Amino acid sequence: MKTIKRLKWIVLILAIVIPSLLMAQDQGPTVLGGSSRTGTAGAQFLQIGVSARAAGMGETFVAFVDDASGAYYNPGVLVLIPQRQALFNHTIDQTGFRHARLGMSVTNFGPDLNFGDKSSVGFKSQSFPMPITFRFGAVVDVMHGETNKLWLAGQLLQPNDNLCSESFGLEYSYRDLIFLRGGWKIDEENEGPDKDGFAETLSLGAGLNLAVSGFTGKFDFSWSQMSYLDDLARFSILVGF
């Protein structure tokens, strides 16, 4: 009996340790205090859960699952199901309210920049972090017809080297051909004693869509008000083929 108990403990320990060792091999660069392999695998849709019940528990389901969704979370439990089951799952995106959409991104995520070393440029090497920026935003349609559309958007921006800022924007389109835009940026850094900074505040813009012989083109123009610097004008052209 003691031998059987020892074997059970050995099997349990190996079941925990071996997967950990396998996952620890060939790790990528260390990020935020831990190893990361983000972006190194394909078919990411396979990680989307298939059960509302599991999603309601934060996907902590591998040991708790006892139904047909075990085919995804833990196939071993399928032999314990006493009868046939069929599972149907439907995931609803945007939020279902006025074509609303939510978006989130982290950009410029990577290792520190190193500007040379003493042997190559004659001064001591110095590293600087990348300008990592987190954005979270939402957009809803105020008007959504075949001819006229009006979108309202809001965004929170948090860089790693500055205070957060909020911005709001509007876009009106006529037959998806002519566009008029406006925006306002609230910069937290300019809300203190020195309220006049270099950040953009008011912005206006316009756009035009064209399609000729299978080619599509988009021409956009914007004007941004600045506090001390001269106001900025931007032009952009997008060609599709």
Sine and cosine of phi, psi and omega as CSV:
sin_phi,cos_phi,sin_psi,cos_psi,sin_omega,cos_omega
0.00,0.00,-0.65,0.76,0.01,-1.00
-0.89,0.46,-0.64,0.77,0.01,-1.00
-0.89,0.45,-0.66,0.75,0.02,-1.00
-0.89,0.45,-0.67,0.74,0.02,-1.00
-0.89,0.46,-0.66,0.76,0.01,-1.00
-0.90,0.43,-0.64,0.76,0.02,-1.00
-0.89,0.46,-0.64,0.77,0.02,-1.00
-0.88,0.47,-0.67,0.74,0.01,-1.00
-0.92,0.39,-0.64,0.77,0.01,-1.00
-0.89,0.45,-0.71,0.70,0.02,-1.00
-0.88,0.48,-0.68,0.74,0.00,-1.00
-0.89,0.46,-0.71,0.71,-0.01,-1.00
-0.90,0.44,-0.69,0.73,0.01,-1.00
-0.90,0.44,-0.59,0.81,0.00,-1.00
-0.90,0.43,-0.46,0.89,0.02,-1.00
-1.00,0.03,-0.67,0.74,-0.13,-0.99
-0.97,0.24,-0.70,0.71,-0.10,-0.99
-0.87,0.50,-0.76,0.65,0.04,-1.00
-0.86,0.52,-0.59,0.81,0.02,-1.00
-0.90,0.43,-0.65,0.76,0.01,-1.00
-0.92,0.39,-0.64,0.77,0.00,-1.00
-0.91,0.43,-0.64,0.77,-0.01,-1.00
-0.95,0.30,-0.38,0.92,-0.01,-1.00
-0.98,0.17,-0.25,0.97,-0.02,-1.00
-0.96,0.27,0.56,-0.83,0.10,-1.00
0.81,0.58,0.72,0.69,0.02,-1.00
-0.97,0.25,0.46,-0.89,0.02,-1.00
-0.99,0.13,-0.27,-0.96,-0.03,-1.00
-0.91,0.43,0.46,-0.89,0.01,-1.00
-0.98,0.20,0.81,-0.58,-0.04,-1.00
-0.76,-0.65,0.77,-0.64,0.05,-1.00
0.80,0.60,0.65,0.76,0.10,-0.99
0.99,0.10,0.05,1.00,0.00,-1.00
-0.55,-0.84,0.29,-0.96,0.00,-1.00
-0.97,0.25,0.60,-0.80,-0.04,-1.00
-0.70,-0.71,0.68,-0.74,0.10,-1.00
-0.82,-0.57,0.49,0.87,-0.04,-1.00
-0.83,0.55,0.73,-0.68,0.07,-1.00
0.99,0.15,0.19,0.98,-0.06,-1.00
-0.99,-0.17,-0.03,1.00,-0.01,-1.00
-0.84,-0.55,0.46,-0.89,0.02,-1.00
-0.98,-0.19,-0.14,-0.99,0.02,-1.00
0.77,0.64,0.76,0.65,-0.06,-1.00
-0.89,0.46,-0.35,0.94,0.01,-1.00
-0.89,0.45,-0.34,0.94,0.01,-1.00
-0.94,0.35,-0.21,0.98,0.01,-1.00
-1.00,-0.05,0.02,1.00,0.04,-1.00
-0.99,0.16,0.82,-0.57,-0.05,-1.00
-0.89,0.46,0.39,-0.92,-0.08,-1.00
-0.89,-0.46,0.17,0.99,-0.07,-1.00
-0.69,-0.73,0.81,-0.58,0.08,-1.00
-0.91,0.42,-0.53,0.85,0.04,-1.00
-0.89,0.46,-0.71,0.71,0.01,-1.00
-0.92,0.38,-0.66,0.75,-0.01,-1.00
-0.89,0.46,-0.57,0.82,0.04,-1.00
-0.92,0.40,-0.32,0.95,0.04,-1.00
-0.97,-0.25,0.29,0.96,0.00,-1.00
0.94,0.33,0.42,0.91,0.00,-1.00
0.91,0.41,0.29,0.96,0.08,-1.00
-0.99,0.12,0.97,0.26,-0.26,-0.97
-0.79,-0.61,-0.13,0.99,-0.15,-0.99
-0.88,0.47,-0.56,0.83,0.01,-1.00
-0.99,-0.11,-0.24,0.97,-0.11,-0.99
-0.98,-0.19,-0.34,0.94,-0.10,-1.00
-0.88,0.48,0.68,-0.73,-0.01,-1.00
-0.58,-0.81,0.44,0.90,-0.01,-1.00
-0.66,-0.75,-0.25,-0.97,-0.10,-0.99
-0.91,0.43,-0.35,0.94,0.04,-1.00
-0.93,0.38,-0.13,0.99,0.09,-1.00
-0.88,0.48,-0.38,0.93,0.06,-1.00
-0.85,0.53,-0.45,0.89,0.04,-1.00
-0.99,-0.14,-0.73,0.68,-0.14,-0.99
-0.99,0.11,-0.61,0.79,-0.02,-1.00
-0.28,-0.96,1.00,0.01,-0.08,-1.00
-0.84,0.55,-0.37,0.93,-0.03,-1.00
-0.89,0.46,-0.43,0.90,-0.05,-1.00
-0.98,0.19,-0.17,0.98,-0.04,-1.00
-0.88,0.48,-0.50,0.87,0.00,-1.00
-0.95,0.31,-0.22,0.98,-0.02,-1.00
-0.99,-0.10,-0.12,0.99,0.00,-1.00
-0.98,0.22,0.84,-0.53,-0.13,-0.99
-0.97,0.23,-0.25,0.97,-0.05,-1.00
-0.59,-0.81,0.18,-0.98,0.02,-1.00
-0.94,0.35,0.60,-0.80,0.01,-1.00
-0.67,-0.75,0.49,-0.87,0.12,-0.99
-0.77,-0.64,0.75,-0.66,-0.05,-1.00
-0.91,-0.42,0.78,-0.63,0.06,-1.00
-0.87,-0.49,0.75,-0.66,-0.08,-1.00
-0.73,-0.68,0.69,-0.72,0.05,-1.00
-0.73,-0.69,0.81,-0.58,0.00,-1.00
-0.97,-0.26,0.82,-0.57,0.00,-1.00
-0.99,-0.15,0.82,-0.57,0.05,-1.00
-1.00,-0.04,-0.40,-0.92,-0.01,-1.00
0.61,0.79,-0.69,-0.72,0.45,-0.89
-0.90,-0.45,-0.04,1.00,-0.11,-0.99
1.00,0.10,-0.03,1.00,0.00,-1.00
-0.96,-0.29,0.92,-0.38,0.10,-0.99
0.78,0.63,0.71,0.70,0.02,-1.00
0.82,0.57,0.51,0.86,-0.05,-1.00
-0.91,0.41,0.58,-0.81,0.05,-1.00
-0.71,-0.71,0.57,-0.82,0.10,-0.99
-0.90,-0.43,0.58,-0.81,0.01,-1.00
-0.61,-0.79,0.48,-0.88,0.00,-1.00
-0.50,-0.87,0.61,-0.79,0.02,-1.00
-0.45,-0.89,0.45,-0.89,0.15,-0.99
-0.82,-0.58,0.86,-0.51,-0.07,-1.00
-0.89,-0.46,0.32,-0.95,0.02,-1.00
0.86,0.51,0.60,0.80,-0.04,-1.00
-1.00,0.02,0.90,-0.44,-0.04,-1.00
-0.05,-1.00,-0.04,-1.00,-0.02,-1.00
-0.94,0.35,0.26,-0.97,0.02,-1.00
-0.89,0.45,0.48,-0.88,0.08,-1.00
-1.00,0.08,0.70,-0.72,0.01,-1.00
-0.88,-0.47,0.91,-0.42,-0.07,-1.00
-1.00,-0.03,0.95,0.32,0.10,-1.00
0.97,0.23,-0.09,-1.00,0.05,-1.00
-0.63,-0.77,0.03,-1.00,-0.10,-0.99
-0.89,0.45,-0.60,0.80,-0.06,-1.00
-0.95,0.31,-0.45,0.89,-0.11,-0.99
-0.99,-0.11,-0.58,0.82,-0.07,-1.00
-0.83,-0.56,0.02,1.00,0.12,-0.99
1.00,0.08,0.19,0.98,0.08,-1.00
-0.60,-0.80,0.25,-0.97,-0.08,-1.00
-0.91,0.41,0.66,-0.75,-0.01,-1.00
-0.92,0.40,0.58,-0.82,0.03,-1.00
-0.62,-0.79,0.69,-0.72,-0.03,-1.00
-0.95,-0.30,0.54,-0.84,0.04,-1.00
-0.73,-0.68,0.64,-0.77,0.03,-1.00
-0.95,0.33,0.43,-0.90,0.08,-1.00
-0.94,0.35,0.48,-0.88,0.03,-1.00
-0.97,0.23,0.96,0.28,-0.03,-1.00
-0.92,0.39,0.73,-0.69,-0.06,-1.00
-0.75,-0.66,0.77,-0.64,0.06,-1.00
-0.97,-0.26,0.75,-0.66,0.03,-1.00
-0.80,-0.60,0.67,-0.74,0.11,-0.99
-0.69,-0.73,0.77,-0.64,-0.07,-1.00
-0.54,-0.84,0.20,-0.98,0.03,-1.00
-0.59,-0.81,0.49,-0.87,0.03,-1.00
-0.61,-0.79,0.65,-0.76,0.05,-1.00
-0.70,-0.71,0.41,-0.91,0.04,-1.00
-1.00,-0.08,0.83,-0.56,0.07,-1.00
-0.99,0.14,-0.54,0.84,0.03,-1.00
-0.58,-0.82,0.76,-0.65,-0.08,-1.00
-0.61,-0.79,1.00,0.07,0.04,-1.00
-0.87,-0.50,0.03,-1.00,0.01,-1.00
-0.93,0.37,-0.50,0.87,-0.05,-1.00
-0.98,-0.18,-0.73,0.69,-0.09,-1.00
-0.89,-0.45,0.70,-0.71,0.06,-1.00
-0.70,-0.72,0.61,-0.79,0.05,-1.00
-0.66,-0.75,0.85,-0.53,-0.04,-1.00
-0.92,-0.39,0.62,-0.78,0.09,-1.00
-0.88,-0.47,0.80,-0.60,-0.06,-1.00
-0.79,-0.62,0.52,-0.86,0.09,-1.00
-0.68,-0.73,0.52,-0.85,-0.06,-1.00
-0.54,-0.84,0.61,-0.79,0.14,-0.99
-0.94,-0.35,0.78,-0.63,-0.02,-1.00
-0.84,-0.53,0.79,-0.62,0.01,-1.00
-0.76,-0.64,0.98,-0.21,0.09,-1.00
-1.00,0.10,0.28,-0.96,0.00,-1.00
-0.99,0.10,-0.05,1.00,-0.04,-1.00
-0.83,-0.56,0.33,0.94,-0.04,-1.00
-0.30,-0.95,0.06,-1.00,0.05,-1.00
-0.98,0.21,0.26,-0.96,-0.01,-1.00
-0.96,0.27,0.31,-0.95,0.07,-1.00
-0.61,-0.79,0.46,-0.89,0.06,-1.00
-0.87,-0.49,0.51,-0.86,0.03,-1.00
-0.59,-0.80,0.47,-0.88,0.01,-1.00
-0.74,-0.67,0.58,-0.82,-0.05,-1.00
-0.54,-0.84,0.41,-0.91,0.06,-1.00
-0.78,-0.62,0.60,-0.80,0.14,-0.99
-0.70,-0.72,0.82,-0.57,0.08,-1.00
-0.94,-0.34,0.71,-0.71,0.03,-1.00
-0.78,-0.63,0.61,-0.80,0.07,-1.00
-0.91,-0.40,0.93,-0.37,-0.02,-1.00
0.81,0.58,0.52,0.86,-0.03,-1.00
0.79,0.61,0.49,0.87,-0.05,-1.00
-0.88,-0.47,-0.74,0.67,-0.01,-1.00
-0.90,-0.43,0.69,-0.72,-0.09,-1.00
-0.79,-0.62,0.64,-0.77,0.13,-0.99
-0.81,-0.59,0.68,-0.73,-0.11,-0.99
-0.69,-0.72,0.43,-0.90,0.08,-1.00
-0.46,-0.89,0.51,-0.86,-0.02,-1.00
-0.46,-0.89,0.33,-0.94,0.03,-1.00
-0.62,-0.79,0.77,-0.64,-0.03,-1.00
-0.92,-0.39,0.76,-0.65,0.05,-1.00
-0.96,-0.27,0.94,-0.34,-0.06,-1.00
-0.99,-0.17,0.91,-0.42,-0.05,-1.00
-0.88,0.48,-0.49,0.87,-0.04,-1.00
-0.93,0.38,-0.42,0.91,-0.02,-1.00
-0.99,-0.16,0.31,0.95,0.03,-1.00
-0.99,-0.17,0.04,1.00,-0.01,-1.00
-1.00,0.00,-0.43,-0.90,0.01,-1.00
-0.85,0.53,-0.62,0.78,0.03,-1.00
-0.99,-0.13,1.00,-0.02,-0.09,-1.00
-0.99,0.13,-0.19,0.98,0.00,-1.00
-0.99,-0.14,0.97,-0.24,0.01,-1.00
-0.90,-0.43,-0.24,-0.97,-0.03,-1.00
-0.99,-0.12,-0.04,1.00,-0.11,-0.99
-0.95,0.32,0.41,-0.91,0.08,-1.00
-0.95,0.30,0.55,-0.83,0.06,-1.00
-0.86,-0.50,-1.00,0.08,0.03,-1.00
-0.99,0.11,0.63,-0.78,0.07,-1.00
-0.63,-0.78,0.56,-0.83,0.03,-1.00
-0.72,-0.69,0.45,-0.89,-0.01,-1.00
-0.34,-0.94,0.20,-0.98,0.04,-1.00
-0.51,-0.86,0.37,-0.93,-0.02,-1.00
-0.51,-0.86,0.33,-0.94,-0.01,-1.00
-0.60,-0.80,0.76,-0.65,0.07,-1.00
-0.97,-0.26,0.68,-0.74,0.01,-1.00
-0.72,-0.70,0.49,-0.87,0.06,-1.00
-0.63,-0.78,0.85,-0.53,-0.04,-1.00
-0.65,-0.76,0.87,-0.49,0.11,-0.99
0.77,0.63,0.74,0.67,0.04,-1.00
1.00,0.08,-0.15,0.99,0.05,-1.00
-0.98,-0.17,0.63,-0.78,0.07,-1.00
-0.88,-0.48,0.55,-0.83,0.01,-1.00
-0.63,-0.77,0.57,-0.82,0.05,-1.00
-0.78,-0.63,0.80,-0.60,0.05,-1.00
-0.89,-0.46,0.81,-0.58,-0.03,-1.00
-0.78,-0.62,0.56,-0.83,0.03,-1.00
-0.72,-0.70,0.61,-0.80,0.06,-1.00
-0.60,-0.80,0.46,-0.89,0.09,-1.00
-0.79,-0.61,0.75,-0.66,-0.04,-1.00
-0.83,-0.56,0.77,-0.64,0.03,-1.00
-0.99,0.15,0.71,-0.70,0.02,-1.00
-0.89,-0.46,0.36,-0.93,-0.04,-1.00
-0.99,0.16,-0.87,0.49,-0.02,-1.00
-0.98,-0.21,-0.65,0.76,-0.01,-1.00
-0.96,0.28,0.26,-0.96,0.07,-1.00
-0.91,0.42,0.51,-0.86,0.06,-1.00
-0.87,0.50,0.49,-0.87,-0.10,-1.00
-0.95,-0.31,0.65,-0.76,0.12,-0.99
-0.87,-0.50,0.70,-0.71,-0.02,-1.00
-0.79,-0.62,0.58,-0.82,0.07,-1.00
-0.80,-0.60,0.62,-0.79,0.08,-1.00
-0.59,-0.81,0.58,-0.81,0.01,-1.00
-0.79,-0.62,0.78,-0.63,0.04,-1.00
-0.88,-0.48,0.79,-0.62,-0.02,-1.00
-0.89,-0.46,0.76,-0.66,0.05,-1.00
-0.88,-0.48,0.64,-0.77,-0.04,-1.00
-0.45,-0.89,0.00,0.00,0.00,0.00
